[in-house]
């Protein structure tokens, strides 16, 4: 696990930066899991009876995971990403 935020606070939606870069071995898969508390136990929840879909409004579930990577200058970045079947996901030519 790279990051765990058990008590998320809406007002500090900023990035998290590690003190030292983390080396990810070849084949590493990054996955983001988030849970939205739509219960009466969530004091910030305006309506626990409402279905909460993903959306861009503050009353929607807005979980999005962004990450940055740094690769060796000799690595073709197009070969770093594969689809769910293991095929190279990006196919544009790098000049």
Backbone bond lengths (Angstrom), bond angles and torsions (degrees), N, CA, C in turn:
res aa  C-N    CA-C-N  psi(-1)  N-CA   C-N-CA  omega(-1)  CA-C   N-CA-C  phi
1 X - - - 1.445 - - 1.528 108.17 -
2 X 1.314 116.18 126.69 1.464 120.58 179.80 1.521 112.51 -90.17
3 X 1.325 116.82 -34.42 1.466 120.30 -175.95 1.514 109.40 -147.99
4 X 1.317 116.99 134.53 1.448 122.77 177.23 1.521 107.30 -136.33
5 X 1.319 117.02 122.04 1.464 121.79 -179.61 1.528 107.84 -123.36
6 X 1.335 117.39 83.49 1.464 119.75 -174.63 1.533 114.07 -70.48
7 X 1.293 118.13 -24.93 1.475 121.38 -178.65 1.526 109.37 -122.59
8 X 1.313 115.99 67.30 1.457 120.56 -178.74 1.513 110.49 -60.78
9 X 1.303 116.45 139.69 1.468 122.77 177.31 1.522 107.63 -121.66
10 X 1.313 116.04 120.20 1.470 122.14 -176.52 1.529 112.31 -52.71
11 X 1.305 117.62 -37.41 1.464 121.37 -173.95 1.526 113.76 -74.28
12 X 1.321 118.97 -7.53 1.463 118.83 175.32 1.513 111.88 -119.47
13 X 1.322 114.82 53.86 1.462 121.01 175.73 1.516 109.42 -80.38
14 X 1.288 115.11 80.76 1.467 121.33 178.67 1.519 107.74 -126.42
15 X 1.297 116.55 -179.77 1.455 120.15 177.15 1.511 111.17 -83.40
16 X 1.294 114.81 159.87 1.459 122.21 174.02 1.520 106.53 -112.88
17 X 1.311 116.18 132.60 1.453 120.24 -179.02 1.525 108.72 -126.70
18 X 1.318 115.57 128.34 1.457 119.72 179.80 1.525 110.19 -73.96
19 X 1.314 116.82 147.60 1.459 121.58 178.80 1.522 110.31 -62.35
20 X 1.333 116.33 -37.86 1.466 121.93 177.37 1.525 108.11 -127.01
21 X 1.329 117.62 141.79 1.469 119.39 176.59 1.529 110.83 -58.68
22 X 1.316 115.62 149.38 1.470 121.23 179.67 1.523 108.33 -107.39
23 X 1.322 115.75 123.53 1.455 121.32 178.22 1.526 108.74 -77.57
24 X 1.319 116.10 123.84 1.459 121.06 178.34 1.523 108.08 -106.39
25 X 1.312 118.01 118.82 1.462 120.43 -178.69 1.521 112.32 -65.60
26 X 1.313 115.24 157.88 1.457 121.40 177.29 1.525 109.09 -52.28
27 X 1.334 115.28 135.09 1.458 120.64 179.18 1.517 114.19 91.58
28 X 1.332 117.37 -2.47 1.461 120.30 179.43 1.524 109.90 -61.62
29 X 1.303 115.51 138.50 1.467 122.00 177.23 1.517 107.95 -116.40
30 X 1.336 116.85 126.20 1.456 121.20 177.34 1.520 108.63 -98.63
31 X 1.312 115.97 133.64 1.461 121.76 -178.03 1.515 108.39 -136.38
32 X 1.318 116.07 139.49 1.458 120.90 178.49 1.524 108.91 -115.69
33 X 1.319 115.76 131.10 1.465 121.53 177.93 1.521 107.70 -126.30
34 X 1.315 116.40 129.40 1.464 121.06 178.43 1.526 108.74 -134.99
35 X 1.302 115.48 149.22 1.464 121.19 177.92 1.523 108.13 -126.39
36 X 1.308 116.32 133.28 1.458 122.08 178.21 1.522 107.90 -101.52
37 X 1.326 116.63 124.13 1.470 120.93 179.69 1.522 108.97 -86.09
38 X 1.314 115.68 98.20 1.466 120.81 -179.96 1.531 110.64 -98.63
39 X 1.304 117.04 26.99 1.461 120.50 -177.02 1.524 111.94 -95.75
40 X 1.325 114.93 171.89 1.463 120.51 175.76 1.523 110.69 -68.97
41 X 1.340 117.63 -14.52 1.468 121.59 179.61 1.522 112.78 -77.46
42 X 1.327 117.59 -9.91 1.459 121.71 179.50 1.530 108.52 -92.80
43 X 1.337 118.29 108.12 1.474 120.54 -177.15 1.526 113.56 -64.91
44 X 1.326 117.72 -18.18 1.468 120.99 179.32 1.526 112.32 -91.35
45 X 1.313 117.56 -0.02 1.455 121.55 -177.25 1.529 110.46 -87.10
46 X 1.335 117.87 115.31 1.464 119.98 -177.74 1.528 114.51 -73.46
47 X 1.349 118.55 -25.61 1.459 120.66 -176.55 1.528 110.94 -154.56
48 X 1.334 117.50 94.52 1.458 120.19 -177.88 1.531 114.02 -67.54
49 X 1.323 118.35 -10.53 1.466 120.75 179.21 1.525 111.84 -88.12
50 X 1.329 117.49 -11.30 1.466 122.35 -176.89 1.521 110.98 -83.79
51 X 1.328 117.14 136.75 1.452 121.87 171.76 1.530 107.89 -68.31
52 X 1.324 118.09 136.05 1.461 121.25 -176.74 1.522 109.29 -113.18
53 X 1.347 117.03 97.97 1.463 119.87 177.97 1.525 110.61 -85.10
54 X 1.333 116.01 169.62 1.459 119.56 172.95 1.521 108.57 -68.10
55 X 1.314 116.99 141.86 1.454 120.92 177.66 1.507 111.26 -174.35
56 X 1.319 115.54 175.24 1.468 121.47 -176.08 1.529 113.68 -93.42
57 X 1.304 117.60 -4.36 1.464 120.43 179.88 1.524 110.44 -87.03
58 X 1.319 116.82 156.31 1.461 120.32 -177.36 1.522 112.42 -66.20
59 X 1.305 118.65 -19.61 1.465 120.75 178.46 1.531 111.70 -89.19
60 X 1.333 117.38 -2.00 1.457 122.49 176.94 1.524 110.37 -96.25
61 X 1.315 116.13 168.08 1.460 120.44 170.74 1.525 107.01 -78.29
62 X 1.321 117.05 119.19 1.465 122.03 -171.51 1.523 113.01 -114.66
63 X 1.305 119.06 17.43 1.452 120.51 -174.42 1.532 111.71 -63.20
64 X 1.319 114.98 122.03 1.464 122.40 176.25 1.529 106.26 -140.66
65 X 1.301 116.82 133.77 1.459 120.37 179.33 1.527 109.35 -108.85
66 X 1.297 116.08 121.95 1.456 122.68 175.01 1.520 107.90 -112.34
67 X 1.302 116.99 147.07 1.458 119.60 174.94 1.509 108.80 -148.14
68 X 1.304 115.22 156.49 1.460 121.94 178.74 1.519 108.46 -116.38
69 X 1.313 115.34 147.08 1.459 119.20 176.06 1.522 109.23 -131.19
70 X 1.300 114.84 154.58 1.460 122.00 174.34 1.519 105.87 -123.92
71 X 1.328 115.96 130.07 1.464 119.71 -179.00 1.520 109.99 -121.00
72 X 1.306 114.60 158.30 1.457 120.94 176.04 1.521 109.19 -57.78
73 X 1.320 117.38 140.76 1.455 122.19 -177.70 1.522 112.21 -59.94
74 X 1.310 118.53 -23.79 1.461 122.68 -179.58 1.529 113.51 -88.20
75 X 1.327 117.56 1.06 1.461 122.00 -178.96 1.516 110.27 -93.15
76 X 1.321 116.31 132.66 1.463 120.92 174.74 1.527 107.27 -77.12
77 X 1.337 118.91 111.59 1.468 120.82 -175.75 1.524 113.34 -62.97
78 X 1.325 117.45 -23.84 1.458 119.85 179.67 1.525 112.58 -68.04
79 X 1.321 116.41 -19.87 1.463 119.84 -179.82 1.530 112.80 -90.29
80 X 1.329 117.29 -0.17 1.462 121.03 -176.55 1.521 113.41 -81.98
81 X 1.307 117.97 -24.40 1.457 120.82 -172.33 1.519 111.10 -112.70
82 X 1.312 115.21 131.88 1.464 120.97 180.00 1.526 109.24 -125.17
83 X 1.328 115.88 151.11 1.461 119.61 177.67 1.530 109.25 -79.78
84 X 1.314 116.82 -176.42 1.461 120.79 -175.40 1.526 113.11 -66.67
85 X 1.332 117.51 -14.99 1.467 120.73 177.47 1.527 112.15 -96.48
86 X 1.343 117.15 3.46 1.457 120.67 178.99 1.504 114.26 88.29
87 X 1.320 118.00 3.42 1.466 121.09 179.45 1.521 109.90 -83.73
88 X 1.334 116.27 150.09 1.464 120.17 176.65 1.521 107.59 -58.65
89 X 1.346 116.65 124.52 1.455 121.37 -174.04 1.516 113.36 -82.73
90 X 1.323 117.07 -27.22 1.465 121.16 -179.54 1.516 108.46 -109.85
91 X 1.313 116.52 135.36 1.470 117.62 -174.32 1.515 114.01 -126.20
92 X 1.333 117.88 3.28 1.472 118.87 179.28 1.517 110.25 -68.74
93 X 1.317 115.32 147.76 1.462 120.35 179.42 1.525 109.88 -77.57
94 X 1.312 117.03 135.74 1.462 122.30 175.82 1.515 108.38 -97.01
95 X 1.315 116.59 124.96 1.482 121.72 178.86 1.512 109.57 -82.91
